[in-house]
Amino acid sequence: MSEKEDSGFLVALQSGDRQAFAKLVEDTSTQIYRTARQILGDEQDAEDVLQETYMKALKALPTFEGRSSISTWLHRIAVNEALMMIRKRKTPMVSVDDNMPFDSDEESSGMEIVDFCCLPEKELLTSESRQFMDQAIQRLPETLKTVFVLRDLEGLSIQETVDVMQITENNVKTRLLRARLRLRQELAGYYAEKVEKEKSK
């Protein structure tokens, strides 16, 4: 959607055009649901977040200033709803190393940083390995998991992720690097175990 089309669409939305809102839901709901599902790890919770996202968006549209795209704005609402749901589930736990100084050159030295959105499907997307990957993602601290979901799974740009998370570009890149490193370590162990099993046959 071009900026001109987006502007016209926003005017229609803010004027209360029901068809425009229905189109917004149709165009964005799949990705919004998928984002919530990846963050929460639960389909029913993701449905609740999806519903709450559009209810809040409908109420807030008259005051939406268009500083970011409508899609980015919806993601921000959905992510906030998902994170609030996580915090209601349990007492938030802060990962110690999330607050430690981070030297990306030192920590990633000699390591290949994997962009998981681009790995061959035959290697990652088998039923068993996808289940393991989903579980590994759920084990990430919420700060790392959210950035990873937005950037690597949903394909948002760095700037869009910055806009959704309301953090600096450097923080997005740092959290993404940490998430990729942790998942790479878990996947390395997973595949090493599979190789050993094949050898023992």
C-alpha positions in Angstrom: 0.0 0.0 0.0 1.4 3.4 -1.1 1.6 6.3 1.3 -1.2 8.0 -0.7 -3.4 4.9 -0.5 -2.5 4.4 3.1 -3.5 8.0 3.9 -6.8 7.6 2.1 -7.4 4.3 3.9 -6.7 6.0 7.2 -9.2 8.8 6.5 -11.8 6.1 5.8 -11.0 4.3 9.0 -11.1 7.4 11.1 -14.5 8.4 9.6 -16.0 5.2 10.8 -16.2 3.4 7.5 -17.1 -0.2 8.5 -16.0 -1.7 5.2 -12.6 -0.1 5.6 -12.3 -1.5 9.1 -13.4 -5.0 7.9 -10.7 -4.8 5.2 -8.1 -3.8 7.9 -9.0 -6.9 9.9 -9.0 -9.1 6.8 -5.6 -7.8 5.7 -3.8 -7.9 9.1 -5.5 -10.4 11.4 -3.5 -13.4 10.2 -0.2 -11.8 11.0 -1.4 -10.3 14.3 -2.8 -13.6 15.4 0.5 -15.4 14.4 2.6 -12.9 16.3 0.5 -13.3 19.5 0.5 -17.1 19.1 4.3 -17.1 18.9 4.7 -14.9 21.9 2.1 -16.6 24.1 2.4 -20.2 22.9 -1.3 -20.7 23.3 -4.0 -20.5 20.6 -6.9 -19.4 22.9 -4.8 -16.6 24.5 -3.8 -15.5 21.0 -7.5 -15.3 20.0 -8.2 -13.2 23.1 -5.3 -10.9 22.2 -6.5 -10.6 18.6 -10.0 -9.6 19.7 -8.7 -7.1 22.2 -6.3 -5.6 19.7 -9.1 -4.7 17.2 -11.4 -3.5 20.0 -8.7 -1.2 21.2 -7.8 -0.1 17.7 -11.4 0.7 16.9 -11.6 3.0 20.0 -8.3 4.6 19.4 -8.5 5.2 15.6 -9.9 8.7 15.9 -6.7 9.8 17.8 -4.3 7.8 15.7 -1.8 10.3 14.2 -0.2 8.1 11.6 3.4 8.4 12.9 3.9 4.7 12.0 2.0 2.5 9.6 -1.4 1.1 10.7 0.1 -2.4 10.6 3.0 -1.4 12.9 0.5 0.3 15.2 -1.7 -2.8 15.4 1.4 -4.9 16.2 2.3 -2.6 19.0 -1.2 -3.0 20.5 -1.0 -6.8 20.1 2.4 -7.1 21.6 1.5 -5.0 24.6 -1.6 -7.1 25.1 0.4 -10.3 24.9 3.0 -9.1 27.3 0.4 -8.0 29.8 -1.2 -11.4 29.6 2.2 -13.1 30.3 2.7 -10.9 33.3 -0.7 -11.8 34.6 0.1 -15.5 34.3 3.1 -15.3 36.6 5.5 -13.1 38.5 7.9 -11.5 35.9 11.3 -13.0 36.0 14.2 -10.9 34.8 17.0 -12.8 33.2 20.3 -11.8 34.8 22.3 -11.6 31.5 19.6 -9.4 29.9 20.9 -6.6 32.2 24.6 -7.3 31.8 26.8 -5.3 29.4 26.8 -6.8 26.0 29.8 -6.9 23.7 28.4 -8.3 20.4 31.9 -8.6 18.9 33.2 -10.6 21.9 30.1 -12.8 22.4 29.7 -13.6 18.7 33.3 -14.0 17.8 33.8 -17.0 15.6 30.1 -17.8 15.6 27.9 -17.9 12.6 24.8 -15.8 13.3 21.8 -17.6 11.8 18.8 -15.8 10.3 16.2 -18.4 11.0 13.8 -17.0 8.4 16.1 -18.1 5.7 17.1 -21.6 6.8 16.2 -24.5 4.4 12.7 -25.8 5.1 13.9 -29.4 4.8 16.3 -28.8 7.8 14.0 -26.9 10.1 10.4 -27.4 9.2 9.9 -31.1 9.8 7.1 -31.7 12.3 9.5 -32.8 15.1 12.0 -30.0 14.6 9.4 -27.3 14.3 7.9 -28.5 17.6 11.4 -28.3 19.2 11.9 -24.8 17.7 8.6 -23.6 19.0 9.4 -24.9 22.5 12.9 -23.3 22.3 11.3 -20.0 21.3 8.9 -20.2 24.3 11.8 -20.7 26.6 13.4 -17.4 25.6 12.9 -14.4 28.0 10.0 -12.4 26.8 12.2 -9.4 25.9 14.2 -11.6 23.5 11.3 -13.7 22.3 9.2 -10.7 21.2 12.0 -9.1 19.1 12.8 -12.5 17.5 9.1 -13.2 16.7 8.7 -9.7 15.1 11.9 -9.6 13.2 12.8 -13.2 12.2 9.4 -14.9 12.2 7.1 -12.1 11.0 9.6 -10.3 8.9 9.2 -6.8 10.3 12.1 -4.5 9.5 14.4 -3.2 12.2 12.6 0.1 12.1 9.2 -1.4 12.3 10.4 -3.5 15.3 11.7 -0.4 16.9 8.3 1.3 16.4 6.4 -1.7 17.8 8.7 -2.3 20.8 9.4 1.4 21.5 13.0 0.7 22.2 16.2 1.9 20.4 17.5 0.3 17.2 20.6 -0.8 19.1 18.4 -2.6 21.7 16.5 -4.4 18.9 19.7 -5.6 17.3 21.2 -6.7 20.6 18.1 -8.6 21.7 17.9 -10.2 18.3 21.5 -11.3 18.4 21.0 -12.8 21.9 17.9 -14.6 20.8 19.6 -16.1 17.7 22.6 -17.2 19.7 20.5 -18.9 22.3 18.3 -20.7 19.7 21.4 -21.6 17.7 22.9 -23.3 20.8 19.7 -25.2 21.5 19.3 -26.3 17.9 23.0 -27.3 17.7 22.4 -29.6 20.7 19.2 -30.9 19.2 20.8 -31.8 15.8 23.9 -33.2 17.5 21.7 -35.6 19.5 19.9 -36.6 16.3 23.2 -37.3 14.6 24.4 -39.5 17.5 21.1 -41.4 17.3 21.6 -42.1 13.6 25.2 -43.3 14.2 24.1 -45.7 16.9 21.5 -47.4 14.6 
